């Protein structure tokens, strides 16, 4: 059989089209496998957050070496929420309007642009309301959260005065 250059080109195209189909099928299979592995890793993360309290120091160290960081989950608060709790605890009567709380948060930064914007700030604080550490009472403007009253849930136990001051 005498194959011309055009015949060779046609065979090469057919072969590469077939290879492309096989490769695309392998890619889809690989993507599905990756999704399954990622889902299992997410499940492991949830399992670890629940079981971490039973781990000894060596096991915690090994878990952290695997790339799991649980410093935030142990406290239960992100850095913004921790800062907000401190601000509310120091506020008069442990309450502020939401805009006062945001302004106090921004003042903790040397550069204002380092702080989250108002919307992101509120998102970072949601865990405080979801866990009912803080309470939100709707303010005077029903369409805005800026006038909402943010207060500590419960009461603060006053520090004992030294004996010398009591007398």
Secondary structure, DSSP 8 states (H G I E B T S, - for coil): ----HHHHHHHHHHHHHHHHHHHHHHHHHHHHHHHHHHHHHHHHHHHHHHHGGG--HHHHHHHHHTT---HHHHHT--HHHHHHHHHHHHSGGGEEEHHHHHHHHHHTSSSGGGS--HHHHHHHHHHHHHTTSEEEE--S-TT-STT-EEEESS--------HHHH-
